[in-house]
Amino acid sequence: MPVPVEPTLTEIESAQETESVQNAQTARPVVAVLGEPGTRGALVKLLQDAGADVIVTTVPDQLREADGMVVTGGVSSLEAYEDLKAKDAERVIGRRVAGGRPVLVAGAALSCLFDSITVEHPQMGQVQVQCMGGVAR
């Protein structure tokens, strides 16, 4: 009758590392999309089809803790800037970038990363708007 052999510490650690790597390879990244829940349907579907778990949120902690963050803009730079300011996105984006965490900014929201932008206002004409700053032109 064979005698059971206890695994060595090295064998146990090796098995745990292998399991950890396998779990990491199968885990879906969590991507937070800045917005009101129920919006951004096409973007959510695109990210889900690419293999991500997606949350649409304006909650700063959820935006900071996600594996990735996506920020999209409105129709105009001014509209996007006002929306981002209202959601305190500057602080969240700044913390993610400072921590080396990925942020994808697209559309009209991209211009909000500059120090300032010139926009066409319906009543006032061209207006210089101070933005978040930090992106060299």
N, C-alpha and C positions, 0 to 999 in steps of 0.2 A: 504494500500500500504506500503511495507517494506521501511524503511528508510536506505539508504546506510551507511555503517559503514566504516570509514577510518581505514586502518591498522595502528597498533602501530609501533613505531620505532623498537621495538624488533622483531616484525613479519616481517618487511621489511628486517632487517639485517639477520634474520634466512633464509629467502627465498633467499637472495643474497648468503649466505654461501652454501646453498644446490646447487644452480646453479653453483657456482664456483667449488665445489667438483665434480659435474657431468661432467663439462667441463674438469677438470683435469683427470678424469677417462677415458674419451673418446679421449683425446689428444694423438697423436702418438709422441713418442720421436724422436728427430732428432739425427741421428748418422752420424758423419763425418768420412769418411774413407780417410786416407792420401794416396793420389795418383793422377794421372792425370785423368781428366774426361774421361769417356769411357773405363776405365780399371776396373779391380776387379769385373767383371760381376757376377761370382758365389757367391762371398761374398755379393755383393749388393742384389742379389735375396734372399739369406738366411736371411739377416737382414730384408728385406721387408716382407718376409713370416712370420717373427717373430713379425711383427707389427710396424716396425720403418720406418720413412721417412729417406731416405739415400741420402747423398751428397758425391760425391768423389771429393776431392779438395786438393789443396796445399796452399790455402789462409789462412794465420794465423788467421785472425779474425773469419772466418767460423769454423776453427778447435777449437778455444777457446770457441766460443759461443754455440756450439752444446751440446746437453744433454749428449752425449757420444762420444768417439773417438776410432777408431780402427786403429792400425798400424800393417802392415804385412811386412815381410822381403822378400828379394829376395832369390836366390839360395844359396848364401853363406853369412856368417856373414860380411865379408869384403864388399861385394856388398851392403848388407843392410845398413851397417854403412855409406858408401859413399853416398848412396841415402838419408838417413836421414839427413846427414850433409848438402847436397845440398839443402834440403827443409827446413832448419833451424828448424827441428823437435825437437831438444833438448830443445830449448827455449819454444816452444808451449807445449810440454809434461811437462816440469818443471812447467810452470804456471798453467796448469790444475791440476797437482798433488798437488801443493802448495795450490790451492783453493779447494781441496777436490772433484774435478770433475773426473769422471771415465775415465780411459784409458785402453784399452785392447791391449796388445802388444803380437804378436804371430809370430811363425816361426823364421827365422833367425834374425829378428829385436829384438827379446827378448834378445839375447846375447849383443846387443848394450847398454843395460841399466847398464851393469857392468862397473867397473872402467877401466878394460882392458881385452882383449881377445887374445888368441893365435890362429892365423889362418895360414893355409897352402897357401903360395903364390907360383904361378907357377914357377917363376924364382928365388925367394929368399929363398924358403923353409919356415920353421916356422918363423913367424913374430909376435911380440907383438904389439898390436894396442891399443892405448888409446881410450876409449869410453866415453860415457856420464857420467858414474859413478852413485853412489847412491843406488845400490842394493847390499846387503851383500850376499856373497856366502855361 
